[in-house]
């Protein structure tokens, strides 16, 4: 019935307020960001049908045809719809005591739409006393900066100077759920406007079937000196002996090539893991079992890596040792240099390691041998392969 459809639309639209302009039955509208067109059949308010509704009114629209309108979608006049984009230049005010980390994924809330977003480039921050533009690797509480935003999906928007409702946004910390920042969109960046996904005939399933295995990422995390690479290397030896196709990504090795331009600041560590997660994802598309051995100190980036993979294809392996044990194993003398102040941003000394709260597997590397640790991980691989075959 019409009433039932009204209720469904109310639930889906979430925000039912007209933020700009007016609407009449018979108007052609466009649903954004999908771009689907429809015609307004009725405009319904609490006291009945309306012949016209304008800015600030809360109404329900019935559309012909009955197109799909999801929560967060925008209904706009077909003749002059807002822009749709997934990259912006924006002014940003930082409101969190946790510093901004370029490359980290945040939630961006714009109108009724919420999407994943990251700061891909922090151009500068503003000295609020002098107006001077300063180079800055991060923003801290109450800092103001100019940045480039990259979103996980396109959104409908207008520049803040044109429409505050469709140009103002907040950033939300995905771990703490606190409002981390507030921003104003200047304009869209058209860097990927003409780039579209290429359809491929050979699928990831085809590649996995050729190898007779299910893709999987084994993500080894832990302190420097915990034994991540040693255990991962032994696991890969076992996988090779059993006929599996695998590849190992080691933190030190990757920093000699793909990530040689990155340092060890928190922001660089975030970008380090983002790049490696993307590489691991590509390798699962090739049907491989990928062993990733990185300190990966932050929970948020490990969560991001998990979300980049298909469901059931990510296993977090926490190689757990006390700091004093890791330090005693350090043949390179890195801990000693860090304690002497000769090496900055060293995990466990002057840079934090956030212990996994619920790893898929925890290895007490101080209480078991490398072979015992590898055996436990191989058992987990076998279980994942069995689940993949049954699925």
VENSUL-V910188 format. One record per pair of residues at least 12 apart in sequence whose C-alpha atoms are under 10 Angstrom apart, sorted by the first residue. I is the first residue (numbers start at 1). GAP is how many residues later the second one is. Records with the same first field share a line. If there is no record, write none. Layout:
I->GAP, GAP
This chain:
2->60
5->55, 56, 57, 61
6->38, 53, 54, 55, 56
7->53
8->61
9->51, 52, 53, 59, 60, 61, 62
10->49, 50, 51, 61
11->59, 60
12->56, 57, 58, 59, 60, 61
13->47, 48, 56, 57, 58, 59, 60, 61, 62, 99, 100
14->56, 57, 58, 59, 97, 98, 99
15->43, 44, 56, 57, 58, 59, 96, 97, 98
16->40, 41, 42, 43, 44, 45, 58, 59, 96
17->36, 37, 38, 39, 40, 41, 42, 43
18->35, 36, 37, 38, 39, 40, 41, 56, 57, 58
19->35, 36, 37, 38, 39, 92, 144, 145, 146, 147
20->34, 35, 36, 37, 56, 143, 145, 146
21->32, 33, 34, 35, 55, 56
22->30, 31, 32, 33, 34, 35, 54, 55
23->17, 19, 20, 27, 28, 29, 30, 31, 32, 38, 53, 54
24->15, 16, 17, 18, 19, 26, 27, 28, 29, 30, 37
25->14, 15, 16, 17, 18, 24, 25, 26, 27, 28, 36, 37, 38
26->12, 13, 14, 15, 16, 37, 38
27->12, 13, 14, 36, 50, 51, 52
28->12, 13, 35, 36, 48, 49, 50, 51
29->34, 45, 46, 47, 48, 49, 50, 51, 52
30->44, 45, 46, 47, 48, 49, 50, 51, 52
31->36, 37, 38, 39, 42, 43, 44, 45, 46, 47, 50, 125
32->37, 38, 40, 41, 42, 43, 44, 49, 50, 51, 52, 122, 123, 124, 125
33->39, 40, 41, 42, 49, 50, 51, 52, 120, 121, 122, 123, 124
34->34, 35, 39, 40, 50, 120, 121, 122
35->39, 40, 41, 43, 46, 49, 121
36->31, 32, 33, 39, 42
37->26, 27, 28, 30, 38, 39, 40, 41
38->24, 25, 26, 27, 28, 29, 37, 39, 40
39->22, 23, 24, 25, 26, 27, 28, 38, 39
40->21, 22, 23, 24, 25
41->20, 21, 22, 23, 24, 25
42->18, 19, 20, 21, 22
43->16, 17, 18, 19, 20
44->14, 15, 16, 17, 18
45->12, 13, 14, 15, 16
46->12, 13, 14
49->12
61->14
70->43
71->41, 42, 43
72->37, 38, 39, 40, 41, 42, 43, 83, 84
73->38, 39, 40, 82, 83
74->37, 38, 39, 81, 82, 83, 92
75->81
76->80
81->75, 76, 77
82->73, 74, 75, 76, 77, 81, 84
83->71, 72, 73, 74, 75, 76, 104, 105
84->69, 70, 71, 72, 73, 74, 104
85->65, 66, 68, 69, 70, 71, 72, 102, 103, 104, 105, 106, 107, 108
86->29, 31, 63, 64, 65, 66, 67, 68, 69, 70, 71, 102, 103, 104, 105, 106, 107
87->30, 31, 32, 33, 61, 62, 63, 64, 65, 66, 67, 68, 100, 101, 102, 103, 104, 105, 106
88->31, 32, 59, 60, 61, 62, 63, 71, 96, 97, 98, 99, 100, 101, 102, 103
89->30, 32, 33, 34, 57, 58, 59, 60, 61, 70, 94, 95, 96, 97, 98, 99, 100
90->29, 32, 55, 56, 57, 58, 59, 69, 70, 77, 78, 79, 92, 93, 94, 95, 96, 97, 98
91->34, 53, 54, 55, 56, 57, 58, 69, 77, 91, 92, 93, 94, 95
92->30, 33, 47, 50, 51, 52, 53, 54, 55, 56, 76, 77, 78, 79, 89, 90, 91, 92, 93
93->32, 46, 47, 48, 49, 50, 51, 52, 53, 77, 78, 87, 88, 89, 90, 91
94->44, 45, 46, 47, 48, 49, 50, 51, 76, 77, 85, 86, 87, 88, 89
95->44, 45, 46, 47, 48, 49, 75, 76, 83, 84, 85, 86, 87
96->43, 44, 45, 46, 47, 76, 77, 82, 83, 84, 85
97->42, 43, 44, 45, 83
98->41, 42, 43, 75, 82
99->39, 40, 41, 42, 44, 81, 167, 168
100->18, 19, 22, 37, 38, 39, 40, 41, 43, 73, 80, 81, 166, 167
101->17, 18, 19, 21, 36, 37, 38, 39, 164, 165, 166, 167, 168, 169, 170
102->16, 17, 18, 19, 20, 35, 36, 37, 45, 46, 47, 164, 165, 166, 168, 169
103->14, 15, 16, 17, 18, 19, 46, 47, 164, 165, 166, 167, 168, 169, 170, 171, 172, 198
104->12, 13, 14, 15, 16, 69, 70, 162, 163, 165, 166, 167, 169, 170, 196, 197, 200
105->12, 13, 14, 15, 45, 46, 47, 66, 67, 68, 69, 165, 169, 195, 196, 198, 199
106->12, 13, 45, 64, 65, 66, 67, 68, 69, 71, 73, 74, 75, 194
107->44, 45, 63, 64, 65, 66, 67, 70, 72, 73
108->41, 43, 44, 61, 62, 63, 64, 65, 66, 71, 72, 73, 74, 75
109->59, 60, 61, 62, 63, 70, 73
110->45, 46, 47, 55, 56, 57, 58, 59, 60, 61, 73
111->44, 45, 46, 53, 54, 55, 56, 57, 58, 59
112->53, 54
113->42, 43, 56
114->39, 41, 55, 56, 57, 58
115->36, 37, 38, 39, 40, 56
116->34, 35, 36, 37, 55, 56, 58
117->32, 33, 34, 35, 36, 54, 55
118->30, 31, 32, 33, 34, 53
119->28, 29, 30, 31, 32
120->27, 28, 29, 30, 31, 151
121->16, 17, 25, 26, 27, 28, 29
122->13, 14, 15, 16, 17, 23, 24, 25, 26, 27
123->12, 13, 14, 15, 22, 23, 24, 25
124->12, 13, 14, 15, 20, 21, 22, 23
125->12, 13, 14, 18, 19, 20, 21, 22
126->17, 18, 19, 20
127->16, 17, 18
128->14, 15, 16
133->12, 13
137->128, 129, 130, 131
138->128, 129
139->42
141->39, 40
142->39
143->38
144->37, 38, 39
145->38
146->37, 38, 40
147->36, 38
148->37, 40, 41
149->36, 39, 40
150->39
157->28, 30, 31
158->26, 27, 28, 29, 30
159->25, 26, 27, 28, 29
160->23, 24, 25, 26, 27
161->23, 24, 25, 26
162->24
163->22
164->20, 21
166->18, 19
167->16, 17, 18, 19, 20
168->14, 15, 16, 17, 18
169->12, 13, 14, 15, 16
170->12, 13, 14
171->12
173->127
174->126, 129
175->124, 125, 128
203->82, 83, 84
204->78, 79, 80, 81, 82, 83, 84
205->79, 80, 81, 82
206->79, 80, 81
207->77, 78, 79, 80, 81
208->37, 76, 77, 78, 79, 80, 81
209->78
210->77
211->32, 33, 34, 75, 76, 77
212->31, 32, 33, 75, 173, 177
213->30, 31, 32, 74, 75, 76, 171, 172, 173, 175, 176
214->30, 31, 70, 73, 74, 75, 99, 167, 170, 171, 172, 173, 174, 175
215->30, 31, 66, 68, 69, 70, 71, 72, 73, 74, 75, 94, 95, 97, 98, 99, 169, 170, 173
216->30, 64, 65, 67, 68, 69, 71, 72, 73, 74, 75, 93, 94, 96, 97, 98, 99, 165, 168, 169, 172
217->29, 30, 31, 60, 63, 64, 66, 67, 71, 72, 73, 74, 75, 88, 89, 92, 93, 95, 96, 97, 98, 99, 164
218->14, 17, 30, 62, 71, 72, 73, 74, 75, 95, 96, 97, 98, 99, 142, 159, 162, 163
219->13, 30, 58, 61, 71, 72, 73, 74, 75, 76, 77, 83, 86, 87, 95, 96, 97, 98, 99, 140, 141
220->12, 30, 71, 72, 73, 74, 75, 76, 95, 96, 97, 98, 99, 141, 142
221->71, 72, 73, 74, 75, 76, 77, 81, 95, 96, 97, 98, 99, 132, 134, 135, 138, 141
222->71, 72, 73, 74, 75, 95, 96, 97, 98, 99, 104, 125, 131, 132, 133, 134, 141
223->71, 72, 73, 74, 95, 96, 97, 98, 99, 100, 103, 104, 123, 124, 125, 129, 130, 131, 132
224->70, 71, 97, 99, 102, 103, 105, 106, 110, 111, 122, 123, 124
225->70, 94, 96, 98, 100, 101, 102, 103, 104, 105, 106, 107, 109, 110
226->69, 92, 93, 94, 95, 96, 97, 99, 100, 101, 103, 104, 138, 139, 140
227->66, 92, 93, 94, 99, 102, 138, 139, 143
228->22, 23, 64, 65, 66, 67, 89, 90, 91, 92, 135, 137, 142
229->19, 20, 21, 22, 23, 62, 63, 64, 65, 66, 90
230->63, 140, 144
231->62, 88, 132, 134, 138, 139, 140, 141, 142, 143, 144, 146
232->16, 17, 18, 59, 60, 61, 85, 138, 141, 142, 145
233->14, 15, 17, 58, 60, 137, 141
234->136, 137, 139, 140, 141
235->13, 56, 135, 136, 138, 139, 140, 141, 142, 143, 146
236->12, 53, 54, 55, 138, 142
237->137
238->133, 136, 137, 140
239->50, 139, 142
244->44, 45
245->42, 43, 44, 45
246->37, 38, 41, 42, 43, 44, 45
247->33, 36, 41, 42, 43, 44, 45
248->32, 41, 42, 43, 44, 45
249->27, 30, 31, 41, 42, 43, 44, 45
250->26, 41, 42, 43, 44, 45
251->21, 22, 25, 41, 42, 43, 44, 45
252->41, 42
254->18, 22, 40
255->17
258->14, 17, 18, 21
259->12, 13, 14, 16, 17
260->12
263->82
264->80, 81, 82, 83, 87
265->79, 80, 81, 86
266->31, 32, 79, 85, 86
269->26, 27, 28, 29, 32, 76
270->26, 27, 28, 30, 31, 32
271->30
272->22, 24, 29
273->21, 22, 23, 24, 25, 28, 29, 31, 32
274->27, 28, 30, 31, 34
275->30
276->16, 18, 29
277->15, 24, 25, 27, 28, 29, 30, 31, 32
278->27, 30, 31
280->12, 25, 28, 29
281->24, 25, 27, 28, 29, 32, 33
282->27
284->25, 26, 29
285->24, 25
289->24, 92
290->23, 24
291->24
292->24, 25
293->24
295->23, 24, 52, 58
296->51, 57, 58
297->50, 51, 54, 55, 56, 57, 58, 59
298->54, 55, 56, 57, 58
299->54, 55, 56, 57, 58
300->54
302->14, 54
303->13, 53
312->72, 75, 76
313->71, 72, 75
314->46, 70
315->44, 45, 46, 62, 65, 66, 69
316->40, 42, 43, 44, 45, 46
317->39, 41, 42, 43, 44, 45, 46, 60
318->37, 38, 39, 40, 41, 42, 43, 44, 45, 46, 47
319->40, 42, 43, 44, 45, 46, 47, 54
320->35, 36, 42, 43, 44, 45, 46, 47
321->42, 43, 44, 45, 46
322->42, 43, 44
323->12, 25, 26
325->40, 41
326->22, 39, 40
327->21
334->12
335->12, 13, 14
336->13
338->12
360->20
361->15, 16, 19
362->14, 15
363->13, 14
